[in-house]
Amino acid sequence: MTDTLLRGRVLTFHYEPAGPEDTDAYSYIEDGGVLMRDGLIVASGDYESVAADAGDAELIDHRPYLLMAGFIDLHIHFPQVQIVASWGSQLLDWLNGYTFPAEAEYANAQHARAMAGRFCDLLTDHGTTTAVAFCSVHAASAEALFSEADDRNMRMIAGKTMMDRNAPDAVLDTAQSGYDDSKALIERWHGTGRASYAITPRFAITSTPEQLELTGALAGENPDCYIQTHLSENHDEIAFTAELYSDARDYLDVYEGYGLLSPNTLLGHAIHLKDREIGAMADTGAHPVFCPTSNLFLGSGLFDDAGLRARGIQNGIATDIGAGTSYSMLQTLNEGYKILQLQGQKLHTLRAYHWITRGNAEVLGMADKIGTLDAGTEADIVVINARATTAMDVRMDRAKSLSDELFVVQMMGDDRAIAQTYVSGVPQKKETT
């Protein structure tokens, strides 16, 4: 395979910046190069040094654009691509009115595979190169998404949703079939190519104790799999969970009691938490995942990033399509910034970009594979154009620093700011600039 050498301004993070003056946390090179071979980054650094060892590599000159690691989305619903921007109500009504009817269609394998292609296109068009995805309850939906991602050599973490009550029959499994189908999918896909499996009970409301018991057994049998679910998104959800699991100390205790908390656990939303729940997450290493556009759209509440971080908890951040309103991790940061502002919390732009790259990779335990431009990591790279729209171009005339530029892109950018996305070294966007 021919090597490929990308030229442009290069930004990569070494650890989370403590603030704008923490220049040791990242490397920024005005004239940089990234050499890719067989889906991996062979070298990155200043262009002259990288080019000297690049031989006859194909040169793609992206100057004056910025090269960064591809974005990572830690919570997204694959079967909800056609219900984004459905006129809203709160969580439980939204699930029954929009989500469950849409997910029922994914029993059809042909529909699932067609939508998987569109889903992956939407991710990479917006600069996302790794996603942690909920599929529908049907094994066919997970097969479709894993197959599509495998065809692209795209890193995908996903799982068949498990739910055996409190939803229409068309989107229910049973405790045993949920276990059996998930086990078969793990055997087929976990560790195949760039795929990882996430054991996926939707949330406590839609799983019986029998299902959660088998889910815990599955997790115990497959400790290197991820676990993804939802937690404390909405007050009515929390109250209903308390009715269904009256012996539990709190919402998180439902999952804790079935052995579902570990450093591999991703807990979507985690807004309305009790102190004991926060302590349990700190003790087990489980990760809350901030979903700002969804939380605003459904009126769910404000995520306490600083409070959780103060307890030593590492938070992820995600789009939560389809209650989330944008596939763009840039727009996710935009709305996240505003939610934190409302609570007197600051999100400096360098920490923001670390969050959607190396930070989310750390949550996954994959910072040695994705989230940076370090040699030996996977060649998932995004090319950013800070002047992609007329409004951005006008604003950029006043930008005086890298932080200024990044903040403009964070607040005003979307898929138009993504000039190109590379997955395993292969360009994904049909039109390059």
HELIX and SHEET records of a PDB file:
HELIX    1   1 THR A   23  ALA A   25  5                                   3    
HELIX    2   2 TYR A   47  ALA A   52  1                                   6    
HELIX    3   3 PHE A   78  GLN A   80  5                                   3    
HELIX    4   4 LEU A   91  TRP A   94  1                                   4    
HELIX    5   5 LEU A   95  THR A   99  3                                   5    
HELIX    6   6 PHE A  100  ALA A  104  1                                   5    
HELIX    7   7 GLU A  105  ALA A  107  5                                   3    
HELIX    8   8 ALA A  109  ASP A  125  1                                  17    
HELIX    9   9 ALA A  139  ARG A  152  1                                  14    
HELIX   10  10 ASP A  169  VAL A  171  5                                   3    
HELIX   11  11 ALA A  175  TRP A  189  1                                  15    
HELIX   12  12 ALA A  204  THR A  206  5                                   3    
HELIX   13  13 PRO A  209  GLU A  221  1                                  13    
HELIX   14  14 HIS A  235  LEU A  244  1                                  10    
HELIX   15  15 TYR A  251  GLY A  257  1                                   7    
HELIX   16  16 ASP A  275  THR A  284  1                                  10    
HELIX   17  17 PRO A  292  PHE A  297  1                                   6    
HELIX   18  18 ASP A  305  ALA A  310  1                                   6    
HELIX   19  19 MET A  329  LEU A  342  1                                  14    
HELIX   20  20 THR A  349  HIS A  354  1                                   6    
HELIX   21  21 TRP A  355  GLY A  359  3                                   5    
HELIX   22  22 ASN A  360  VAL A  363  1                                   4    
HELIX   23  23 THR A  390  MET A  396  1                                   7    
HELIX   24  24 LEU A  402  MET A  412  1                                  11    
HELIX   25  25 ASP A  415  ALA A  417  5                                   3    
SHEET    1   A 7 LEU A  40  ASP A  46  0                                        
SHEET    2   A 7 TYR A  26  ARG A  37 -1                                        
SHEET    3   A 7 THR A   4  PHE A  13 -1                                        
SHEET    4   A 7 GLU A  58  ALA A  69  1                                        
SHEET    5   A 7 ILE A 381  ILE A 384 -1                                        
SHEET    6   A 7 ILE A 418  VAL A 423 -1                                        
SHEET    7   A 7 VAL A 426  PRO A 427 -1                                        
SHEET    1   B 5 PHE A  71  HIS A  77  0                                        
SHEET    2   B 5 THR A 128  PHE A 134  1                                        
SHEET    3   B 5 ARG A 155  GLY A 159  1                                        
SHEET    4   B 5 ALA A 195  PRO A 201  1                                        
SHEET    5   B 5 THR A 161  MET A 162  1                                        
SHEET    1   C 8 PHE A  71  HIS A  77  0                                        
SHEET    2   C 8 THR A 128  PHE A 134  1                                        
SHEET    3   C 8 ARG A 155  GLY A 159  1                                        
SHEET    4   C 8 ALA A 195  PRO A 201  1                                        
SHEET    5   C 8 TYR A 226  LEU A 231  1                                        
SHEET    6   C 8 THR A 265  HIS A 269  1                                        
SHEET    7   C 8 HIS A 287  PHE A 290  1                                        
SHEET    8   C 8 GLY A 316  ILE A 317  1                                        
END                                                                             
